[in-house]
């Protein structure tokens, strides 16, 4: 697994570590007084003792084995190789250069470019005796995310009640608030615009997550760390129709088409997008146009994609940006040139009472979330919708492939 999956959530602890060992001199963290084992400016082989050591490299390409005990390792400058597999909770700071680490899953890492673990990363978590009810909405991506949460918790020895594929956005939210489910994946933009009734999205992804997390705390809902992929709404058209529709490439182009050639501005949508503030009404208001309501067909979400591709009912339709069918059917996504649509990063929403009882859920699902990139979720969605795999199968492959439930080679 990549070390970038471990950086941000460790910040408070890393700051504490640096406060202990950082003054001046050795790499990021070392000083001549703090380091119990210290390298030179050449390439060194540094080995710790059975006790707790502070091992500090300098500028060379060092090979470091901190030994047993709860150690602190700062590689310093240089391309360092660090092996820390004694089972203790070590703190490893890569420093400048390209560093490689073989570590225990419980080790705390920051600034390390290449990471391998000697066991599945999720093996450090034990929720024996806990029971969680996991829900999800009723479309492919949500089914995959729900299965990822379910299988990860089961790997950590929890009992899981499966309520995935249960409901729409509003019903899933109500189920969480009322305690019918303990968790489900929600999108930051949806939380902000739909659940919290905010009219203006926050364009910065991290600031949007922080804002919705802060505001939703009053509703006893905890937003865990978000995934980097952005499943924003988008409007798509079949590629072969772009030229005949006036070379429409942006939502502003669609607005002009609706004004000049209204009969060609036909749109397929699902019920949610038709009525949501972050859907069709908000988009029309932001771009200053309105689709003739006789030109709008409301369909099931999955049918919209094939209807766009077919072109008989509609030339345009609402899609999710990460849906594998966009590429699979050869659809062209219109650019949101006024940046109307909010950021939709998914994060596991957990009832606060559950989260307070099991705070390690944050670290566990941060590791999972950070592996969920746009490219990976698009492939998983396509595996289900285009290649005919089951969401359970795709989730299992994801967790194993990225070292979460299997040791990554």
C-alpha positions in Angstrom: 0.0 0.0 0.0 1.2 3.5 -0.7 2.4 5.7 2.1 0.2 8.5 1.1 -2.6 6.5 2.6 -1.2 7.1 6.0 -0.1 10.7 6.1 -2.9 13.1 7.1 -4.6 11.2 9.9 -1.4 10.9 11.8 -0.7 14.6 12.0 -1.5 15.2 15.7 0.7 12.2 16.7 3.5 13.2 14.3 3.5 16.7 15.7 3.9 15.3 19.2 6.8 13.1 18.0 8.5 16.0 16.4 8.0 18.1 19.5 10.0 15.5 21.4 12.8 14.9 18.9 13.0 18.0 16.7 15.2 20.9 17.6 18.0 21.3 15.2 20.4 19.3 13.2 19.4 15.7 12.1 17.0 15.3 9.2 13.4 16.2 10.1 13.3 14.9 13.6 16.7 14.5 15.1 19.1 16.3 17.3 22.3 15.1 18.9 20.7 14.9 22.3 17.4 13.2 21.2 18.9 10.5 18.9 20.0 7.4 20.7 21.4 6.0 17.4 22.6 8.5 14.8 24.1 8.1 11.4 26.5 10.2 9.5 26.4 12.1 6.2 27.5 8.9 4.5 25.3 5.9 3.8 25.0 3.9 7.0 23.5 0.6 8.3 21.8 1.5 11.5 20.4 -1.2 13.9 18.5 -0.6 17.1 18.5 -2.4 20.4 15.8 -4.5 22.1 14.7 -1.3 23.9 13.0 1.9 22.7 15.3 3.8 20.4 15.3 7.1 18.5 17.1 6.2 15.3 18.2 9.2 13.1 19.7 9.0 9.7 21.4 12.0 8.1 22.1 12.6 4.4 23.1 9.1 3.2 21.1 6.3 1.7 20.7 4.5 5.0 19.5 1.0 5.8 17.7 1.0 9.1 16.4 -1.7 11.4 15.2 -0.2 14.6 15.1 -3.6 16.4 12.5 -4.4 19.1 10.7 -2.0 21.2 8.5 1.1 20.4 11.0 3.0 18.3 11.0 6.4 16.5 12.8 6.4 13.2 13.7 9.5 11.1 15.3 8.5 7.8 16.6 12.1 7.2 17.8 13.0 3.7 18.6 10.3 1.3 16.8 7.3 -0.2 16.5 5.1 2.9 15.4 1.5 3.4 13.7 0.8 6.7 12.6 -2.6 8.0 10.4 -2.4 11.1 8.6 -5.7 11.7 8.9 -6.5 15.4 5.2 -6.2 16.2 5.6 -3.0 18.3 4.0 0.3 17.3 6.9 2.2 15.8 6.8 5.8 14.5 8.6 6.2 11.1 9.3 9.5 9.4 10.7 9.2 5.9 12.3 12.6 5.6 13.7 13.9 2.3 14.4 11.5 -0.5 12.5 8.4 -1.7 12.2 6.1 1.2 11.0 2.4 1.3 9.6 0.8 4.4 8.6 -2.8 5.3 6.4 -2.3 8.4 3.9 -3.7 10.8 0.3 -2.6 10.0 0.2 -0.8 13.4 3.3 1.3 12.7 2.6 5.0 12.2 4.2 6.4 9.0 4.6 9.8 7.5 6.5 11.0 4.5 7.3 7.5 3.2 7.0 7.0 -0.6 7.0 3.2 -0.8 5.3 1.1 1.8 4.8 -2.6 2.2 3.3 -4.3 5.2 4.2 -7.8 6.6 0.5 -8.5 7.1 -2.9 -7.3 5.8 -3.3 -3.7 7.0 -6.7 -4.3 8.5 -5.3 -7.1 10.7 -4.5 -4.5 13.3 -8.2 -3.9 14.0 -10.3 -6.1 16.2 -14.0 -5.4 16.6 -14.8 -8.8 18.2 -18.2 -8.6 20.0 -19.3 -5.5 18.0 -22.4 -5.6 15.7 -22.8 -3.0 13.0 -25.7 -2.5 10.6 -24.4 -1.2 7.2 -26.7 0.4 4.7 -26.3 1.8 1.2 -28.3 3.5 -1.6 -29.6 1.6 -4.6 -27.0 2.1 -7.3 -23.9 0.3 -8.3 -21.3 2.5 -6.7 -23.1 2.5 -3.4 -23.5 -1.3 -3.5 -19.8 -1.6 -4.0 -19.0 0.9 -1.2 -21.5 -0.8 1.1 -19.9 -4.2 0.5 -16.4 -2.7 1.1 -17.5 -1.5 4.5 -19.3 -4.8 5.3 -16.4 -7.0 4.3 -13.8 -4.8 6.0 -15.7 -4.9 9.3 -16.2 -8.7 9.0 -12.5 -9.1 8.4 -12.0 -7.2 11.7 -14.2 -9.8 13.4 -17.3 -7.7 13.7 -20.8 -9.1 13.2 -22.4 -7.1 10.3 -26.1 -6.8 9.5 -26.4 -6.2 5.7 -28.9 -3.4 4.8 -27.1 -2.4 1.6 -29.3 -1.7 -1.4 -31.9 -0.4 1.0 -33.1 2.9 -0.2 -32.9 6.3 -1.8 -30.8 9.2 -0.5 -33.5 10.6 1.8 -34.5 7.2 3.2 -30.9 6.2 3.8 -30.3 9.4 5.7 -33.5 8.9 7.8 -32.5 5.4 8.5 -29.1 6.6 9.9 -30.6 9.4 12.0 -33.3 7.1 13.4 -30.8 4.3 14.3 -32.1 1.7 11.8 -28.6 1.6 10.3 -25.3 2.5 11.9 -23.5 3.7 8.9 -23.6 4.3 5.1 -21.4 6.1 2.6 -22.6 9.6 1.8 -21.2 12.3 -0.5 -20.0 15.6 0.9 -21.9 17.6 -1.7 -25.1 15.7 -0.9 -24.6 16.2 2.8 -24.1 19.9 2.4 -26.7 20.8 -0.1 -29.5 18.2 0.5 -29.2 17.1 4.1 -28.0 20.4 5.6 -29.9 22.6 3.1 -27.0 24.8 2.3 -27.4 26.7 -1.0 -23.8 27.5 -1.8 -21.3 24.6 -2.1 -17.7 24.8 -0.9 -15.5 24.3 -4.0 -12.4 23.1 -2.1 -12.8 19.3 -1.4 -11.1 19.3 2.0 -12.9 22.4 3.2 -16.2 21.0 2.0 -15.6 17.8 4.1 -14.6 19.9 7.1 -17.7 22.1 6.8 -20.2 19.2 6.4 -18.5 17.3 9.2 -18.6 20.2 11.5 -22.3 21.1 10.8 -23.6 17.6 10.8 -22.1 16.9 14.3 -25.2 18.6 15.7 -27.3 15.8 14.1 -25.2 13.2 15.9 -23.6 12.1 12.6 -19.9 11.6 12.3 -18.2 11.9 8.9 -15.2 9.7 8.6 -12.3 10.5 6.3 -13.3 11.1 2.7 -12.2 9.2 -0.4 -10.4 11.3 -3.1 -12.7 10.3 -5.9 -15.4 12.8 -6.9 -18.7 11.3 -8.0 -20.2 14.6 -9.1 -23.3 14.9 -11.2 -22.6 15.5 -14.9 -24.6 15.9 -18.1 -23.5 13.6 -20.9 -24.3 13.2 -24.6 -23.5 10.4 -27.1 -20.2 11.2 -28.8 -21.6 10.9 -32.3 -24.2 13.6 -31.7 -21.9 16.3 -30.4 -21.3 17.9 -33.9 -24.9 17.7 -35.1 -26.1 19.4 -31.9 -23.9 22.5 -32.5 -20.6 21.1 -31.2 -22.0 21.2 -27.6 -19.2 20.6 -25.1 -20.1 22.6 -22.0 -23.2 23.3 -20.0 -23.2 26.8 -21.3 -23.4 25.3 -24.8 -26.4 23.3 -23.6 -28.0 26.5 -22.3 -27.6 28.1 -25.7 -29.0 25.0 -27.4 -32.1 25.2 -25.2 -32.7 28.8 -26.3 -32.0 28.4 -30.0 -33.0 24.8 -30.8 -35.3 23.9 -27.9 -36.6 20.7 -29.6 -33.0 19.2 -29.5 -32.5 20.0 -25.8 -34.1 16.7 -24.7 -32.9 15.4 -21.3 -33.2 12.1 -19.4 -33.0 12.3 -15.6 -33.8 10.3 -12.5 -36.3 11.5 -10.0 -33.7 12.8 -7.5 -31.8 14.9 -10.0 -35.0 16.4 -11.3 -36.0 17.9 -8.0 -32.7 18.4 -6.0 -31.2 21.9 -5.5 -27.9 20.4 -6.6 -29.6 18.9 -9.6 -31.6 20.1 -12.6 -33.3 23.1 -10.9 -30.1 24.5 -9.5 -28.2 23.9 -12.8 -30.9 25.7 -14.8 -30.7 28.6 -12.4 -26.9 28.8 -12.4 -26.7 28.8 -16.2 -29.8 30.9 -16.8 -32.0 28.6 -18.9 -34.8 26.1 -18.6 -35.4 22.9 -20.3 -38.9 22.5 -21.7 -40.6 20.1 -19.3 -42.1 18.2 -22.3 -38.5 17.5 -23.3 -37.7 15.8 -20.0 -38.0 12.1 -19.4 -37.8 10.8 -15.9 -36.3 7.3 -15.8 -34.6 4.9 -13.4 -30.9 5.8 -13.0 -29.6 2.8 -14.8 -31.9 3.3 -17.8 -30.7 6.9 -18.3 -27.3 5.7 -19.6 -28.7 3.5 -22.3 -31.3 6.1 -23.3 -28.5 8.7 -23.9 -26.6 6.2 -26.0 -29.7 5.3 -28.0 -30.7 8.9 -28.6 -34.4 8.3 -29.3 -35.8 9.6 -26.0 -33.1 12.2 -25.2 -29.9 13.7 -26.5 -28.6 14.5 -23.0 -28.9 12.9 -19.6 -27.7 13.0 -16.1 -24.8 10.7 -15.2 -22.4 10.2 -12.3 -18.9 11.2 -13.2 -17.4 7.9 -11.8 -19.8 5.6 -13.5 -18.1 3.0 -15.7 -20.9 3.2 -18.3 -19.8 6.7 -19.4 -16.7 5.2 -20.9 -18.2 1.9 -21.7 -21.0 3.4 -23.9 -18.8 6.1 -25.4 -20.6 9.1 -23.8 -19.1 12.6 -23.7 -19.5 14.5 -20.5 -20.2 18.2 -20.9 -17.8 20.4 -19.0 -19.3 22.3 -16.0 -17.7 25.6 -17.1 -19.3 27.6 -14.3 -18.4 25.0 -11.7 -22.0 24.6 -10.4 -21.9 21.1 -9.2 -20.5 20.6 -5.7 -17.7 18.2 -4.8 -19.0 14.8 -4.1 -16.3 12.9 -2.2 -17.8 9.8 -0.4 -17.2 9.4 3.3 -18.6 6.8 5.7 -21.3 8.4 7.8 -21.6 6.8 11.3 -24.0 7.5 14.1 -22.0 9.5 16.6 -22.9 7.1 19.5 -21.5 4.2 17.5 -18.4 6.2 16.5 -17.7 7.2 20.1 -17.8 3.6 21.2 -15.5 2.5 18.4 -13.2 5.4 17.5 -10.8 3.2 15.7 -13.3 3.2 12.8 -11.8 6.5 11.7 -8.3 5.2 11.2 -9.6 2.0 9.6 -11.8 3.6 7.1 -9.3 6.4 6.4 -6.9 3.7 5.1 -9.7 2.3 2.9 -10.9 5.6 1.7 -7.5 6.8 0.5 -7.3 3.8 -1.8 -10.6 4.8 -3.5 -9.4 6.9 -6.4 -11.4 8.0 -9.5 -9.6 5.5 -11.7 -10.3 2.6 -9.3 -13.9 3.3 -8.6 -14.6 3.8 -12.3 -13.1 0.4 -13.0 -15.1 -1.2 -10.2 -18.3 0.3 -11.4 -17.5 -0.9 -14.9 -16.7 -4.4 -13.6 -20.3 -4.6 -12.3 -22.2 -2.6 -15.0 -20.2 -3.6 -18.1 -18.4 -6.8 -17.3 -21.2 -8.4 -15.2 -19.4 -9.0 -11.9 -21.2 -8.9 -8.5 -20.6 -5.9 -6.1 -19.6 -8.4 -3.4 -16.9 -9.9 -5.7 -15.6 -6.5 -6.8 -15.4 -5.3 -3.2 -13.5 -8.4 -2.1 -11.0 -8.0 -5.0 -10.4 -4.3 -4.0 -9.8 -5.0 -0.4 -7.3 -7.8 -1.2 -5.6 -6.0 -4.1 -4.5 -3.0 -2.1 -3.2 -4.9 0.9 -6.2 -4.3 3.2 -7.3 -7.9 3.7 -4.3 -9.7 2.1 -0.6 -9.1 2.3 0.4 -7.0 -0.7 3.3 -8.4 -2.6 
